[in-house]
Amino acid sequence: KTVTAPEGKRHITVAANAVVTITDCGDTGRLTGGDSTFGAAVNVARMGIFRMYGGSITGNHAKPTAATGLGGAVYLQAGNAAEAGAAFQMYGGSITENTGYRGGGICVAPGEEKPVKPARTQ
């Protein structure tokens, strides 16, 4: 089944600490027609997880400006010192023919770098 987003809207917004899983066992489902800023098809907030099993994200368009046209298909919000960034786990399927100023397919927002403590050796 093809799902077309309403004009000027995205398909899915994943809130902080939420997990959204879409499954398409027949691999015929499509998310198309999204037209929004920061993830025209899917926007994943900090600490959110989006899982995709099959299907396709195609024909979505993030607004074409440097400040807002990020992630034609999927936008992952950056983490900071207190919270982890968003996660996207894709198990099959495809992301094609999406457009955006940055990241026509997937845009991973830059985050704050966290120092890594070296492992203690004995």
C-alpha positions, 0 to 999 in steps of 0.5 A: 500500500502507498501512503501519501502524506497530506500537503506540507506534512511529514509521515511520522514524528518519533518523540523523545524516548519513543520507539516506532517500528514499521514492518512491510513483510510484502515489501510493497509499502511506500511512504511518499509525498512528504513535504516538510522541514527536518525529515520530510518523511520521518523526524526522529527526536533525541533518544527516539528510535525508528525501525524499518523492516522492508518497504520504501521511503520515496518521493519526499522533499525537505524544504530547499533552504540551508536552515530547514531542508534537512533529510528528504527521507529521514532526519535524526536529531543530534544528541547533547551532553545529557541525551543520546542522539536519535537512532535509525535501524533499517532492515531491508527496504529502500530509500530512493528519490528523496530531496533536500538541501542537505541529506536527500535520503538521511540527514544526521544532525551534528551533535556535541562531541562527548569525550570517550574515557580510555579503557583501564588496562591492568 
